Amino acid sequence: MDIESIKSDETLDARGLSCPMPLLKTKKKLKEMKSGQILEVWGTDPGSKNDIPDFCKKNNNELLGISDEAQGYSRFFIKKG
């Protein structure tokens, strides 16, 4: 799937937050969403590149992709399971 074609239902801006806050905010936001919806998370914490994929695998969510932006942050696309 081409990341640029993904249409997210919600966006969570976790830039500037350090571990474990990006993951905690991601978990909280996903709880509010319906199965099949897509959450886009923006983050600057390098640990998120391990934490978010691991969280998705353990919690039946699908990581659709990660995009590193030129502005110095990463975008994670998560489909709620």
mmCIF file of the N, C-alpha and C atoms, coordinates in Angstrom:
data_MODEL
# 
_entry.id   MODEL 
# 
loop_
_atom_site.group_PDB 
_atom_site.id 
_atom_site.type_symbol 
_atom_site.label_atom_id 
_atom_site.label_alt_id 
_atom_site.label_comp_id 
_atom_site.label_asym_id 
_atom_site.label_entity_id 
_atom_site.label_seq_id 
_atom_site.pdbx_PDB_ins_code 
_atom_site.Cartn_x 
_atom_site.Cartn_y 
_atom_site.Cartn_z 
_atom_site.occupancy 
_atom_site.B_iso_or_equiv 
_atom_site.pdbx_formal_charge 
_atom_site.auth_seq_id 
_atom_site.auth_comp_id 
_atom_site.auth_asym_id 
_atom_site.auth_atom_id 
_atom_site.pdbx_PDB_model_num 
ATOM 1   N N  . MET A 1 1  ? 0.850   -1.193 0.000  1.00 0.00 ? 1  MET A N  1 
ATOM 2   C CA . MET A 1 1  ? 0.000   0.000  0.000  1.00 0.00 ? 1  MET A CA 1 
ATOM 3   C C  . MET A 1 1  ? 0.890   1.249  0.000  1.00 0.00 ? 1  MET A C  1 
ATOM 4   N N  . ASP A 1 2  ? 0.556   2.182  -0.848 1.00 0.00 ? 2  ASP A N  1 
ATOM 5   C CA . ASP A 1 2  ? 1.295   3.437  -0.919 1.00 0.00 ? 2  ASP A CA 1 
ATOM 6   C C  . ASP A 1 2  ? 0.863   4.339  0.239  1.00 0.00 ? 2  ASP A C  1 
ATOM 7   N N  . ILE A 1 3  ? 1.829   4.712  1.054  1.00 0.00 ? 3  ILE A N  1 
ATOM 8   C CA . ILE A 1 3  ? 1.534   5.513  2.254  1.00 0.00 ? 3  ILE A CA 1 
ATOM 9   C C  . ILE A 1 3  ? 0.829   6.826  1.912  1.00 0.00 ? 3  ILE A C  1 
ATOM 10  N N  . GLU A 1 4  ? 1.225   7.441  0.816  1.00 0.00 ? 4  GLU A N  1 
ATOM 11  C CA . GLU A 1 4  ? 0.633   8.734  0.466  1.00 0.00 ? 4  GLU A CA 1 
ATOM 12  C C  . GLU A 1 4  ? -0.846  8.617  0.101  1.00 0.00 ? 4  GLU A C  1 
ATOM 13  N N  . SER A 1 5  ? -1.304  7.402  -0.223 1.00 0.00 ? 5  SER A N  1 
ATOM 14  C CA . SER A 1 5  ? -2.710  7.224  -0.594 1.00 0.00 ? 5  SER A CA 1 
ATOM 15  C C  . SER A 1 5  ? -3.595  6.877  0.609  1.00 0.00 ? 5  SER A C  1 
ATOM 16  N N  . ILE A 1 6  ? -2.984  6.691  1.789  1.00 0.00 ? 6  ILE A N  1 
ATOM 17  C CA . ILE A 1 6  ? -3.751  6.335  2.984  1.00 0.00 ? 6  ILE A CA 1 
ATOM 18  C C  . ILE A 1 6  ? -4.516  7.555  3.495  1.00 0.00 ? 6  ILE A C  1 
ATOM 19  N N  . LYS A 1 7  ? -5.796  7.365  3.716  1.00 0.00 ? 7  LYS A N  1 
ATOM 20  C CA . LYS A 1 7  ? -6.633  8.439  4.272  1.00 0.00 ? 7  LYS A CA 1 
ATOM 21  C C  . LYS A 1 7  ? -6.925  8.094  5.731  1.00 0.00 ? 7  LYS A C  1 
ATOM 22  N N  . SER A 1 8  ? -6.367  8.871  6.639  1.00 0.00 ? 8  SER A N  1 
ATOM 23  C CA . SER A 1 8  ? -6.568  8.585  8.060  1.00 0.00 ? 8  SER A CA 1 
ATOM 24  C C  . SER A 1 8  ? -7.883  9.193  8.552  1.00 0.00 ? 8  SER A C  1 
ATOM 25  N N  . ASP A 1 9  ? -8.492  8.493  9.527  1.00 0.00 ? 9  ASP A N  1 
ATOM 26  C CA . ASP A 1 9  ? -9.722  8.982  10.141 1.00 0.00 ? 9  ASP A CA 1 
ATOM 27  C C  . ASP A 1 9  ? -9.419  9.971  11.260 1.00 0.00 ? 9  ASP A C  1 
ATOM 28  N N  . GLU A 1 10 ? -8.288  9.775  11.918 1.00 0.00 ? 10 GLU A N  1 
ATOM 29  C CA . GLU A 1 10 ? -7.871  10.633 13.033 1.00 0.00 ? 10 GLU A CA 1 
ATOM 30  C C  . GLU A 1 10 ? -6.369  10.857 12.942 1.00 0.00 ? 10 GLU A C  1 
ATOM 31  N N  . THR A 1 11 ? -5.901  11.984 13.458 1.00 0.00 ? 11 THR A N  1 
ATOM 32  C CA . THR A 1 11 ? -4.472  12.271 13.517 1.00 0.00 ? 11 THR A CA 1 
ATOM 33  C C  . THR A 1 11 ? -4.103  12.617 14.951 1.00 0.00 ? 11 THR A C  1 
ATOM 34  N N  . LEU A 1 12 ? -3.021  12.015 15.419 1.00 0.00 ? 12 LEU A N  1 
ATOM 35  C CA . LEU A 1 12 ? -2.504  12.279 16.763 1.00 0.00 ? 12 LEU A CA 1 
ATOM 36  C C  . LEU A 1 12 ? -1.126  12.901 16.621 1.00 0.00 ? 12 LEU A C  1 
ATOM 37  N N  . ASP A 1 13 ? -0.962  14.127 17.112 1.00 0.00 ? 13 ASP A N  1 
ATOM 38  C CA . ASP A 1 13 ? 0.329   14.808 17.044 1.00 0.00 ? 13 ASP A CA 1 
ATOM 39  C C  . ASP A 1 13 ? 1.072   14.569 18.357 1.00 0.00 ? 13 ASP A C  1 
ATOM 40  N N  . ALA A 1 14 ? 2.059   13.663 18.313 1.00 0.00 ? 14 ALA A N  1 
ATOM 41  C CA . ALA A 1 14 ? 2.860   13.348 19.502 1.00 0.00 ? 14 ALA A CA 1 
ATOM 42  C C  . ALA A 1 14 ? 4.284   13.869 19.348 1.00 0.00 ? 14 ALA A C  1 
ATOM 43  N N  . ARG A 1 15 ? 4.472   14.835 18.466 1.00 0.00 ? 15 ARG A N  1 
ATOM 44  C CA . ARG A 1 15 ? 5.809   15.402 18.269 1.00 0.00 ? 15 ARG A CA 1 
ATOM 45  C C  . ARG A 1 15 ? 6.255   16.124 19.532 1.00 0.00 ? 15 ARG A C  1 
ATOM 46  N N  . GLY A 1 16 ? 7.521   15.949 19.877 1.00 0.00 ? 16 GLY A N  1 
ATOM 47  C CA . GLY A 1 16 ? 8.072   16.603 21.057 1.00 0.00 ? 16 GLY A CA 1 
ATOM 48  C C  . GLY A 1 16 ? 7.878   15.816 22.337 1.00 0.00 ? 16 GLY A C  1 
ATOM 49  N N  . LEU A 1 17 ? 7.081   14.756 22.295 1.00 0.00 ? 17 LEU A N  1 
ATOM 50  C CA . LEU A 1 17 ? 6.869   13.924 23.478 1.00 0.00 ? 17 LEU A CA 1 
ATOM 51  C C  . LEU A 1 17 ? 7.896   12.798 23.498 1.00 0.00 ? 17 LEU A C  1 
ATOM 52  N N  . SER A 1 18 ? 8.335   12.427 24.701 1.00 0.00 ? 18 SER A N  1 
ATOM 53  C CA . SER A 1 18 ? 9.294   11.326 24.792 1.00 0.00 ? 18 SER A CA 1 
ATOM 54  C C  . SER A 1 18 ? 8.632   10.111 25.422 1.00 0.00 ? 18 SER A C  1 
ATOM 55  N N  . CYS A 1 19 ? 9.277   8.988  25.236 1.00 0.00 ? 19 CYS A N  1 
ATOM 56  C CA . CYS A 1 19 ? 8.789   7.697  25.713 1.00 0.00 ? 19 CYS A CA 1 
ATOM 57  C C  . CYS A 1 19 ? 8.454   7.795  27.208 1.00 0.00 ? 19 CYS A C  1 
ATOM 58  N N  . PRO A 1 20 ? 7.321   7.264  27.638 1.00 0.00 ? 20 PRO A N  1 
ATOM 59  C CA . PRO A 1 20 ? 6.359   6.427  26.916 1.00 0.00 ? 20 PRO A CA 1 
ATOM 60  C C  . PRO A 1 20 ? 5.134   7.191  26.414 1.00 0.00 ? 20 PRO A C  1 
ATOM 61  N N  . MET A 1 21 ? 5.151   8.504  26.448 1.00 0.00 ? 21 MET A N  1 
ATOM 62  C CA . MET A 1 21 ? 3.946   9.286  26.128 1.00 0.00 ? 21 MET A CA 1 
ATOM 63  C C  . MET A 1 21 ? 3.379   9.051  24.727 1.00 0.00 ? 21 MET A C  1 
ATOM 64  N N  . PRO A 1 22 ? 4.200   8.986  23.658 1.00 0.00 ? 22 PRO A N  1 
ATOM 65  C CA . PRO A 1 22 ? 3.598   8.749  22.333 1.00 0.00 ? 22 PRO A CA 1 
ATOM 66  C C  . PRO A 1 22 ? 2.789   7.448  22.288 1.00 0.00 ? 22 PRO A C  1 
ATOM 67  N N  . LEU A 1 23 ? 3.310   6.390  22.892 1.00 0.00 ? 23 LEU A N  1 
ATOM 68  C CA . LEU A 1 23 ? 2.608   5.112  22.881 1.00 0.00 ? 23 LEU A CA 1 
ATOM 69  C C  . LEU A 1 23 ? 1.345   5.165  23.749 1.00 0.00 ? 23 LEU A C  1 
ATOM 70  N N  . LEU A 1 24 ? 1.429   5.799  24.903 1.00 0.00 ? 24 LEU A N  1 
ATOM 71  C CA . LEU A 1 24 ? 0.257   5.903  25.787 1.00 0.00 ? 24 LEU A CA 1 
ATOM 72  C C  . LEU A 1 24 ? -0.858  6.698  25.119 1.00 0.00 ? 24 LEU A C  1 
ATOM 73  N N  . LYS A 1 25 ? -0.501  7.791  24.449 1.00 0.00 ? 25 LYS A N  1 
ATOM 74  C CA . LYS A 1 25 ? -1.503  8.598  23.757 1.00 0.00 ? 25 LYS A CA 1 
ATOM 75  C C  . LYS A 1 25 ? -2.091  7.841  22.564 1.00 0.00 ? 25 LYS A C  1 
ATOM 76  N N  . THR A 1 26 ? -1.255  7.042  21.890 1.00 0.00 ? 26 THR A N  1 
ATOM 77  C CA . THR A 1 26 ? -1.726  6.219  20.765 1.00 0.00 ? 26 THR A CA 1 
ATOM 78  C C  . THR A 1 26 ? -2.746  5.195  21.256 1.00 0.00 ? 26 THR A C  1 
ATOM 79  N N  . LYS A 1 27 ? -2.426  4.511  22.363 1.00 0.00 ? 27 LYS A N  1 
ATOM 80  C CA . LYS A 1 27 ? -3.348  3.515  22.933 1.00 0.00 ? 27 LYS A CA 1 
ATOM 81  C C  . LYS A 1 27 ? -4.689  4.166  23.282 1.00 0.00 ? 27 LYS A C  1 
ATOM 82  N N  . LYS A 1 28 ? -4.633  5.324  23.939 1.00 0.00 ? 28 LYS A N  1 
ATOM 83  C CA . LYS A 1 28 ? -5.849  6.022  24.368 1.00 0.00 ? 28 LYS A CA 1 
ATOM 84  C C  . LYS A 1 28 ? -6.702  6.421  23.162 1.00 0.00 ? 28 LYS A C  1 
ATOM 85  N N  . LYS A 1 29 ? -6.047  6.948  22.130 1.00 0.00 ? 29 LYS A N  1 
ATOM 86  C CA . LYS A 1 29 ? -6.771  7.393  20.936 1.00 0.00 ? 29 LYS A CA 1 
ATOM 87  C C  . LYS A 1 29 ? -7.427  6.207  20.228 1.00 0.00 ? 29 LYS A C  1 
ATOM 88  N N  . LEU A 1 30 ? -6.702  5.077  20.123 1.00 0.00 ? 30 LEU A N  1 
ATOM 89  C CA . LEU A 1 30 ? -7.257  3.900  19.452 1.00 0.00 ? 30 LEU A CA 1 
ATOM 90  C C  . LEU A 1 30 ? -8.484  3.356  20.189 1.00 0.00 ? 30 LEU A C  1 
ATOM 91  N N  . LYS A 1 31 ? -8.499  3.470  21.523 1.00 0.00 ? 31 LYS A N  1 
ATOM 92  C CA . LYS A 1 31 ? -9.652  3.009  22.308 1.00 0.00 ? 31 LYS A CA 1 
ATOM 93  C C  . LYS A 1 31 ? -10.916 3.768  21.929 1.00 0.00 ? 31 LYS A C  1 
ATOM 94  N N  . GLU A 1 32 ? -10.757 5.022  21.508 1.00 0.00 ? 32 GLU A N  1 
ATOM 95  C CA . GLU A 1 32 ? -11.900 5.873  21.153 1.00 0.00 ? 32 GLU A CA 1 
ATOM 96  C C  . GLU A 1 32 ? -12.404 5.601  19.732 1.00 0.00 ? 32 GLU A C  1 
ATOM 97  N N  . MET A 1 33 ? -11.617 4.871  18.952 1.00 0.00 ? 33 MET A N  1 
ATOM 98  C CA . MET A 1 33 ? -11.932 4.672  17.538 1.00 0.00 ? 33 MET A CA 1 
ATOM 99  C C  . MET A 1 33 ? -12.624 3.330  17.292 1.00 0.00 ? 33 MET A C  1 
ATOM 100 N N  . LYS A 1 34 ? -13.285 3.224  16.134 1.00 0.00 ? 34 LYS A N  1 
ATOM 101 C CA . LYS A 1 34 ? -13.968 2.000  15.735 1.00 0.00 ? 34 LYS A CA 1 
ATOM 102 C C  . LYS A 1 34 ? -13.009 1.087  14.970 1.00 0.00 ? 34 LYS A C  1 
ATOM 103 N N  . SER A 1 35 ? -13.292 -0.203 15.013 1.00 0.00 ? 35 SER A N  1 
ATOM 104 C CA . SER A 1 35 ? -12.510 -1.181 14.272 1.00 0.00 ? 35 SER A CA 1 
ATOM 105 C C  . SER A 1 35 ? -12.514 -0.824 12.783 1.00 0.00 ? 35 SER A C  1 
ATOM 106 N N  . GLY A 1 36 ? -11.340 -0.881 12.158 1.00 0.00 ? 36 GLY A N  1 
ATOM 107 C CA . GLY A 1 36 ? -11.218 -0.568 10.737 1.00 0.00 ? 36 GLY A CA 1 
ATOM 108 C C  . GLY A 1 36 ? -10.828 0.867  10.447 1.00 0.00 ? 36 GLY A C  1 
ATOM 109 N N  . GLN A 1 37 ? -10.957 1.744  11.456 1.00 0.00 ? 37 GLN A N  1 
ATOM 110 C CA . GLN A 1 37 ? -10.554 3.136  11.254 1.00 0.00 ? 37 GLN A CA 1 
ATOM 111 C C  . GLN A 1 37 ? -9.026  3.240  11.276 1.00 0.00 ? 37 GLN A C  1 
ATOM 112 N N  . ILE A 1 38 ? -8.514  4.302  10.649 1.00 0.00 ? 38 ILE A N  1 
ATOM 113 C CA . ILE A 1 38 ? -7.073  4.490  10.548 1.00 0.00 ? 38 ILE A CA 1 
ATOM 114 C C  . ILE A 1 38 ? -6.641  5.706  11.358 1.00 0.00 ? 38 ILE A C  1 
ATOM 115 N N  . LEU A 1 39 ? -5.636  5.482  12.202 1.00 0.00 ? 39 LEU A N  1 
ATOM 116 C CA . LEU A 1 39 ? -5.039  6.543  13.017 1.00 0.00 ? 39 LEU A CA 1 
ATOM 117 C C  . LEU A 1 39 ? -3.666  6.872  12.455 1.00 0.00 ? 39 LEU A C  1 
ATOM 118 N N  . GLU A 1 40 ? -3.435  8.162  12.233 1.00 0.00 ? 40 GLU A N  1 
ATOM 119 C CA . GLU A 1 40 ? -2.117  8.636  11.807 1.00 0.00 ? 40 GLU A CA 1 
ATOM 120 C C  . GLU A 1 40 ? -1.463  9.291  13.017 1.00 0.00 ? 40 GLU A C  1 
ATOM 121 N N  . VAL A 1 41 ? -0.276  8.812  13.383 1.00 0.00 ? 41 VAL A N  1 
ATOM 122 C CA . VAL A 1 41 ? 0.442   9.347  14.535 1.00 0.00 ? 41 VAL A CA 1 
ATOM 123 C C  . VAL A 1 41 ? 1.698   10.047 14.041 1.00 0.00 ? 41 VAL A C  1 
ATOM 124 N N  . TRP A 1 42 ? 1.913   11.287 14.493 1.00 0.00 ? 42 TRP A N  1 
ATOM 125 C CA . TRP A 1 42 ? 3.135   12.014 14.178 1.00 0.00 ? 42 TRP A CA 1 
ATOM 126 C C  . TRP A 1 42 ? 4.010   11.978 15.421 1.00 0.00 ? 42 TRP A C  1 
ATOM 127 N N  . GLY A 1 43 ? 5.267   11.578 15.259 1.00 0.00 ? 43 GLY A N  1 
ATOM 128 C CA . GLY A 1 43 ? 6.149   11.494 16.418 1.00 0.00 ? 43 GLY A CA 1 
ATOM 129 C C  . GLY A 1 43 ? 7.595   11.803 16.109 1.00 0.00 ? 43 GLY A C  1 
ATOM 130 N N  . THR A 1 44 ? 8.287   12.301 17.134 1.00 0.00 ? 44 THR A N  1 
ATOM 131 C CA . THR A 1 44 ? 9.711   12.601 17.006 1.00 0.00 ? 44 THR A CA 1 
ATOM 132 C C  . THR A 1 44 ? 10.568  11.692 17.878 1.00 0.00 ? 44 THR A C  1 
ATOM 133 N N  . ASP A 1 45 ? 9.946   10.908 18.760 1.00 0.00 ? 45 ASP A N  1 
ATOM 134 C CA . ASP A 1 45 ? 10.704  10.035 19.663 1.00 0.00 ? 45 ASP A CA 1 
ATOM 135 C C  . ASP A 1 45 ? 11.213  8.813  18.885 1.00 0.00 ? 45 ASP A C  1 
ATOM 136 N N  . PRO A 1 46 ? 12.550  8.600  18.844 1.00 0.00 ? 46 PRO A N  1 
ATOM 137 C CA . PRO A 1 46 ? 13.076  7.466  18.070 1.00 0.00 ? 46 PRO A CA 1 
ATOM 138 C C  . PRO A 1 46 ? 12.594  6.111  18.572 1.00 0.00 ? 46 PRO A C  1 
ATOM 139 N N  . GLY A 1 47 ? 12.267  6.009  19.845 1.00 0.00 ? 47 GLY A N  1 
ATOM 140 C CA . GLY A 1 47 ? 11.790  4.755  20.402 1.00 0.00 ? 47 GLY A CA 1 
ATOM 141 C C  . GLY A 1 47 ? 10.450  4.313  19.832 1.00 0.00 ? 47 GLY A C  1 
ATOM 142 N N  . SER A 1 48 ? 9.688   5.257  19.300 1.00 0.00 ? 48 SER A N  1 
ATOM 143 C CA . SER A 1 48 ? 8.374   4.935  18.733 1.00 0.00 ? 48 SER A CA 1 
ATOM 144 C C  . SER A 1 48 ? 8.486   3.972  17.552 1.00 0.00 ? 48 SER A C  1 
ATOM 145 N N  . LYS A 1 49 ? 9.619   3.989  16.856 1.00 0.00 ? 49 LYS A N  1 
ATOM 146 C CA . LYS A 1 49 ? 9.788   3.108  15.696 1.00 0.00 ? 49 LYS A CA 1 
ATOM 147 C C  . LYS A 1 49 ? 9.832   1.637  16.108 1.00 0.00 ? 49 LYS A C  1 
ATOM 148 N N  . ASN A 1 50 ? 10.145  1.372  17.369 1.00 0.00 ? 50 ASN A N  1 
ATOM 149 C CA . ASN A 1 50 ? 10.074  0.004  17.901 1.00 0.00 ? 50 ASN A CA 1 
ATOM 150 C C  . ASN A 1 50 ? 8.768   -0.204 18.655 1.00 0.00 ? 50 ASN A C  1 
ATOM 151 N N  . ASP A 1 51 ? 8.400   0.781  19.468 1.00 0.00 ? 51 ASP A N  1 
ATOM 152 C CA . ASP A 1 51 ? 7.238   0.650  20.353 1.00 0.00 ? 51 ASP A CA 1 
ATOM 153 C C  . ASP A 1 51 ? 5.924   0.483  19.595 1.00 0.00 ? 51 ASP A C  1 
ATOM 154 N N  . ILE A 1 52 ? 5.697   1.320  18.597 1.00 0.00 ? 52 ILE A N  1 
ATOM 155 C CA . ILE A 1 52 ? 4.401   1.293  17.904 1.00 0.00 ? 52 ILE A CA 1 
ATOM 156 C C  . ILE A 1 52 ? 4.213   0.005  17.096 1.00 0.00 ? 52 ILE A C  1 
ATOM 157 N N  . PRO A 1 53 ? 5.211   -0.443 16.305 1.00 0.00 ? 53 PRO A N  1 
ATOM 158 C CA . PRO A 1 53 ? 5.020   -1.736 15.610 1.00 0.00 ? 53 PRO A CA 1 
ATOM 159 C C  . PRO A 1 53 ? 4.806   -2.905 16.580 1.00 0.00 ? 53 PRO A C  1 
ATOM 160 N N  . ASP A 1 54 ? 5.550   -2.938 17.696 1.00 0.00 ? 54 ASP A N  1 
ATOM 161 C CA . ASP A 1 54 ? 5.383   -4.007 18.687 1.00 0.00 ? 54 ASP A CA 1 
ATOM 162 C C  . ASP A 1 54 ? 3.977   -3.966 19.284 1.00 0.00 ? 54 ASP A C  1 
ATOM 163 N N  . PHE A 1 55 ? 3.524   -2.767 19.628 1.00 0.00 ? 55 PHE A N  1 
ATOM 164 C CA . PHE A 1 55 ? 2.184   -2.589 20.189 1.00 0.00 ? 55 PHE A CA 1 
ATOM 165 C C  . PHE A 1 55 ? 1.122   -3.093 19.203 1.00 0.00 ? 55 PHE A C  1 
ATOM 166 N N  . CYS A 1 56 ? 1.278   -2.756 17.925 1.00 0.00 ? 56 CYS A N  1 
ATOM 167 C CA . CYS A 1 56 ? 0.298   -3.176 16.913 1.00 0.00 ? 56 CYS A CA 1 
ATOM 168 C C  . CYS A 1 56 ? 0.213   -4.695 16.825 1.00 0.00 ? 56 CYS A C  1 
ATOM 169 N N  . LYS A 1 57 ? 1.370   -5.359 16.810 1.00 0.00 ? 57 LYS A N  1 
ATOM 170 C CA . LYS A 1 57 ? 1.394   -6.830 16.716 1.00 0.00 ? 57 LYS A CA 1 
ATOM 171 C C  . LYS A 1 57 ? 0.706   -7.473 17.918 1.00 0.00 ? 57 LYS A C  1 
ATOM 172 N N  . LYS A 1 58 ? 0.962   -6.946 19.097 1.00 0.00 ? 58 LYS A N  1 
ATOM 173 C CA . LYS A 1 58 ? 0.432   -7.540 20.330 1.00 0.00 ? 58 LYS A CA 1 
ATOM 174 C C  . LYS A 1 58 ? -1.047  -7.247 20.548 1.00 0.00 ? 58 LYS A C  1 
ATOM 175 N N  . ASN A 1 59 ? -1.569  -6.226 19.895 1.00 0.00 ? 59 ASN A N  1 
ATOM 176 C CA . ASN A 1 59 ? -2.938  -5.789 20.169 1.00 0.00 ? 59 ASN A CA 1 
ATOM 177 C C  . ASN A 1 59 ? -3.871  -5.876 18.971 1.00 0.00 ? 59 ASN A C  1 
ATOM 178 N N  . ASN A 1 60 ? -3.496  -6.699 17.988 1.00 0.00 ? 60 ASN A N  1 
ATOM 179 C CA . ASN A 1 60 ? -4.358  -6.967 16.843 1.00 0.00 ? 60 ASN A CA 1 
ATOM 180 C C  . ASN A 1 60 ? -4.696  -5.720 16.030 1.00 0.00 ? 60 ASN A C  1 
ATOM 181 N N  . ASN A 1 61 ? -3.762  -4.772 15.984 1.00 0.00 ? 61 ASN A N  1 
ATOM 182 C CA . ASN A 1 61 ? -3.903  -3.614 15.113 1.00 0.00 ? 61 ASN A CA 1 
ATOM 183 C C  . ASN A 1 61 ? -2.918  -3.800 13.959 1.00 0.00 ? 61 ASN A C  1 
ATOM 184 N N  . GLU A 1 62 ? -3.209  -3.184 12.817 1.00 0.00 ? 62 GLU A N  1 
ATOM 185 C CA . GLU A 1 62 ? -2.344  -3.347 11.649 1.00 0.00 ? 62 GLU A CA 1 
ATOM 186 C C  . GLU A 1 62 ? -1.558  -2.073 11.394 1.00 0.00 ? 62 GLU A C  1 
ATOM 187 N N  . LEU A 1 63 ? -0.226  -2.195 11.388 1.00 0.00 ? 63 LEU A N  1 
ATOM 188 C CA . LEU A 1 63 ? 0.626   -1.062 11.034 1.00 0.00 ? 63 LEU A CA 1 
ATOM 189 C C  . LEU A 1 63 ? 0.694   -1.017 9.515  1.00 0.00 ? 63 LEU A C  1 
ATOM 190 N N  . LEU A 1 64 ? 0.072   -0.017 8.923  1.00 0.00 ? 64 LEU A N  1 
ATOM 191 C CA . LEU A 1 64 ? 0.010   0.081  7.465  1.00 0.00 ? 64 LEU A CA 1 
ATOM 192 C C  . LEU A 1 64 ? 1.303   0.632  6.890  1.00 0.00 ? 64 LEU A C  1 
ATOM 193 N N  . GLY A 1 65 ? 2.040   1.402  7.697  1.00 0.00 ? 65 GLY A N  1 
ATOM 194 C CA . GLY A 1 65 ? 3.299   1.945  7.207  1.00 0.00 ? 65 GLY A CA 1 
ATOM 195 C C  . GLY A 1 65 ? 3.844   3.048  8.093  1.00 0.00 ? 65 GLY A C  1 
ATOM 196 N N  . ILE A 1 66 ? 5.125   3.341  7.846  1.00 0.00 ? 66 ILE A N  1 
ATOM 197 C CA . ILE A 1 66 ? 5.824   4.419  8.558  1.00 0.00 ? 66 ILE A CA 1 
ATOM 198 C C  . ILE A 1 66 ? 6.480   5.290  7.494  1.00 0.00 ? 66 ILE A C  1 
ATOM 199 N N  . SER A 1 67 ? 6.366   6.586  7.656  1.00 0.00 ? 67 SER A N  1 
ATOM 200 C CA . SER A 1 67 ? 6.974   7.530  6.724  1.00 0.00 ? 67 SER A CA 1 
ATOM 201 C C  . SER A 1 67 ? 7.824   8.523  7.506  1.00 0.00 ? 67 SER A C  1 
ATOM 202 N N  . ASP A 1 68 ? 9.098   8.650  7.107  1.00 0.00 ? 68 ASP A N  1 
ATOM 203 C CA . ASP A 1 68 ? 9.975   9.648  7.729  1.00 0.00 ? 68 ASP A CA 1 
ATOM 204 C C  . ASP A 1 68 ? 9.880   10.936 6.928  1.00 0.00 ? 68 ASP A C  1 
ATOM 205 N N  . GLU A 1 69 ? 9.484   11.998 7.598  1.00 0.00 ? 69 GLU A N  1 
ATOM 206 C CA . GLU A 1 69 ? 9.280   13.282 6.937  1.00 0.00 ? 69 GLU A CA 1 
ATOM 207 C C  . GLU A 1 69 ? 10.550  14.134 6.986  1.00 0.00 ? 69 GLU A C  1 
ATOM 208 N N  . ALA A 1 70 ? 10.728  14.972 5.979  1.00 0.00 ? 70 ALA A N  1 
ATOM 209 C CA . ALA A 1 70 ? 11.900  15.850 5.902  1.00 0.00 ? 70 ALA A CA 1 
ATOM 210 C C  . ALA A 1 70 ? 11.947  16.837 7.067  1.00 0.00 ? 70 ALA A C  1 
ATOM 211 N N  . GLN A 1 71 ? 10.778  17.113 7.670  1.00 0.00 ? 71 GLN A N  1 
ATOM 212 C CA . GLN A 1 71 ? 10.698  18.063 8.785  1.00 0.00 ? 71 GLN A CA 1 
ATOM 213 C C  . GLN A 1 71 ? 11.195  17.461 10.100 1.00 0.00 ? 71 GLN A C  1 
ATOM 214 N N  . GLY A 1 72 ? 11.654  16.202 10.082 1.00 0.00 ? 72 GLY A N  1 
ATOM 215 C CA . GLY A 1 72 ? 12.249  15.618 11.279 1.00 0.00 ? 72 GLY A CA 1 
ATOM 216 C C  . GLY A 1 72 ? 11.315  14.822 12.165 1.00 0.00 ? 72 GLY A C  1 
ATOM 217 N N  . TYR A 1 73 ? 10.210  14.357 11.631 1.00 0.00 ? 73 TYR A N  1 
ATOM 218 C CA . TYR A 1 73 ? 9.323   13.506 12.421 1.00 0.00 ? 73 TYR A CA 1 
ATOM 219 C C  . TYR A 1 73 ? 8.882   12.320 11.576 1.00 0.00 ? 73 TYR A C  1 
ATOM 220 N N  . SER A 1 74 ? 8.312   11.323 12.249 1.00 0.00 ? 74 SER A N  1 
ATOM 221 C CA . SER A 1 74 ? 7.814   10.134 11.566 1.00 0.00 ? 74 SER A CA 1 
ATOM 222 C C  . SER A 1 74 ? 6.299   10.108 11.615 1.00 0.00 ? 74 SER A C  1 
ATOM 223 N N  . ARG A 1 75 ? 5.707   9.528  10.583 1.00 0.00 ? 75 ARG A N  1 
ATOM 224 C CA . ARG A 1 75 ? 4.250   9.341  10.531 1.00 0.00 ? 75 ARG A CA 1 
ATOM 225 C C  . ARG A 1 75 ? 3.985   7.843  10.545 1.00 0.00 ? 75 ARG A C  1 
ATOM 226 N N  . PHE A 1 76 ? 3.133   7.417  11.461 1.00 0.00 ? 76 PHE A N  1 
ATOM 227 C CA . PHE A 1 76 ? 2.742   6.020  11.594 1.00 0.00 ? 76 PHE A CA 1 
ATOM 228 C C  . PHE A 1 76 ? 1.275   5.898  11.223 1.00 0.00 ? 76 PHE A C  1 
ATOM 229 N N  . PHE A 1 77 ? 0.951   4.899  10.406 1.00 0.00 ? 77 PHE A N  1 
ATOM 230 C CA . PHE A 1 77 ? -0.436  4.668  10.003 1.00 0.00 ? 77 PHE A CA 1 
ATOM 231 C C  . PHE A 1 77 ? -0.892  3.341  10.586 1.00 0.00 ? 77 PHE A C  1 
ATOM 232 N N  . ILE A 1 78 ? -1.876  3.414  11.492 1.00 0.00 ? 78 ILE A N  1 
ATOM 233 C CA . ILE A 1 78 ? -2.340  2.236  12.221 1.00 0.00 ? 78 ILE A CA 1 
ATOM 234 C C  . ILE A 1 78 ? -3.819  2.014  11.926 1.00 0.00 ? 78 ILE A C  1 
ATOM 235 N N  . LYS A 1 79 ? -4.140  0.798  11.485 1.00 0.00 ? 79 LYS A N  1 
ATOM 236 C CA . LYS A 1 79 ? -5.536  0.417  11.270 1.00 0.00 ? 79 LYS A CA 1 
ATOM 237 C C  . LYS A 1 79 ? -5.993  -0.348 12.492 1.00 0.00 ? 79 LYS A C  1 
ATOM 238 N N  . LYS A 1 80 ? -7.019  0.157  13.145 1.00 0.00 ? 80 LYS A N  1 
ATOM 239 C CA . LYS A 1 80 ? -7.506  -0.494 14.370 1.00 0.00 ? 80 LYS A CA 1 
ATOM 240 C C  . LYS A 1 80 ? -8.108  -1.854 14.057 1.00 0.00 ? 80 LYS A C  1 
ATOM 241 N N  . GLY A 1 81 ? -7.687  -2.852 14.840 1.00 0.00 ? 81 GLY A N  1 
ATOM 242 C CA . GLY A 1 81 ? -8.177  -4.223 14.657 1.00 0.00 ? 81 GLY A CA 1 
ATOM 243 C C  . GLY A 1 81 ? -9.534  -4.441 15.287 1.00 0.00 ? 81 GLY A C  1 
# 
